[in-house]
Amino acid sequence: MDKKELLNFLLKARTKTYAGDGGSVTPALKGSKQLEYKEENWLYRDVYYFGKGIFTGLEAIYYQDKPVWSMSYYGNFKKMTEEEIDKILRKALRENSKTARTWKLVKWQKDGYEYVCRSDFGKSVDDFGGSEKVSKSGKDVYSFFYAAGLIV
């Protein structure tokens, strides 16, 4: 398995699913939501639970039907509506699809919102983690924490 190919697939899959508002499938786990994207030997799966302003989830990538990479995450948007956070996050993620939620610093602004995603550790697809925040008028309205890495 080529790590560069893995990273390219991950970034593409994210833009085809949540960021692109696609890939919804019948969830395997009761009460969850599930997004998927498949291409040749690769499968991306995002399973998450959604509550009142809180969500938790797990992204996984399979290569030749074997799990090879995973990321867990937690988000809090209690100071926004679901529609507001979806609108701003999808824009930020699409416009920063090669860097957001990795190990690279991302700063982005639009429509009075500021999105910042920063790494806390790691510098490759092997092992990384970080956080993202959205603020409006200088006040934090959303936070997200993630940790990821190879599992093979």
ABEGO torsion letter per residue (X at the ends): XBAAAAAAAAAAAAAABAAAGBGBBBBABBGBBBBBBBBEABBBBBBBBBBBGBBBBBBBBBBGGBBABBBBBBBBAAABBAAAAAAAAAAAAAAAAAABGBABBBBBBBGGBBBBBBBABEABAABBBBBBBBBBGGBBABBBBBBBEBAX
